[in-house]
Amino acid sequence: MADFDQELDATGLNCPLPILRAKKSLASLSSGQVLRIIATDPGSVKDFDAFAKQTGNELMASSEEGGKYFFMIKKS
């Protein structure tokens, strides 16, 4: 079983689109559920960090692999 409830593929999108899509995806999740985001915009690293702080959602993990950035956000 995957360790996330929903996945958002934001590859090829530039700021602020990955954040806007993540916001929309999180809105459909229940508290405690996890959204996994895949992005290719290097700016998304600091964007998702700031997004989590501003929204009160938890950025559980952030990693980079082969030019793709992966984020796990738990809805508060």
N, C-alpha and C positions, 0 to 999 in steps of 0.2 A: 504493500500500500504506500502511496506517495505521502510525503510529510507536508503536503499543502492541499488546500481545498479547491483552489481555482488557479489557473495560470493565465497570465496576460503576456502576449507576445508583442512587444513594442519595438522590435528590431526595425531599423531603417527610419524610425521616427526621431525627430529632433525636439529638444526642449521647446515648449512645455508640454508637448503631446503625451509623452510617457506618463507624466504626473497626472494630467487630466484624465487619461484612460484609467490609471490606477485608482484615482478618486472614484470614478464611476463604478469600477469593478468592486471596490471595497464597499460601496453603498449597498450592493446586492448580497454581501456576506453578513453572517451573524457574528456577534461579539465572540472573540476567541478563535475564529477561523483564520486561516492563513492564505494570503495571496502571494504567488510566486510571479515575479516580473522578469522578463528577459528584455534587455535593451542593448543598443549599440552606441548610444550617445555617451561619450566619456563624461560629459557634464552631469549625467544622470546620477553619478555617485554622490556628489554633494547635494544635488536636488532632492534625492530620496531621503538623505540624511535630514535635511531641513524640513521636508514634507512630514516625516515621522514626528519630529519635534513639534511642529506647528499643529498637527492634527491629534497628537496624543496616541497615535498608533505605534506599535513597537516594531522597529527595524531589527528583526531577529538575525539576519545574515545578509552579507553583501560580499560578492566575489566576482572575479573577472577570469575569463577563460577564453583564449583564442579571439580576443576582440569583442567578446560578448560579456555583458554585465548581468549578474543575477542577484535579485533581491528577494528576501522573504519578509513580508510585512504581516504582522498579526493585528487584526482589528481589535481595538480596545473596547 
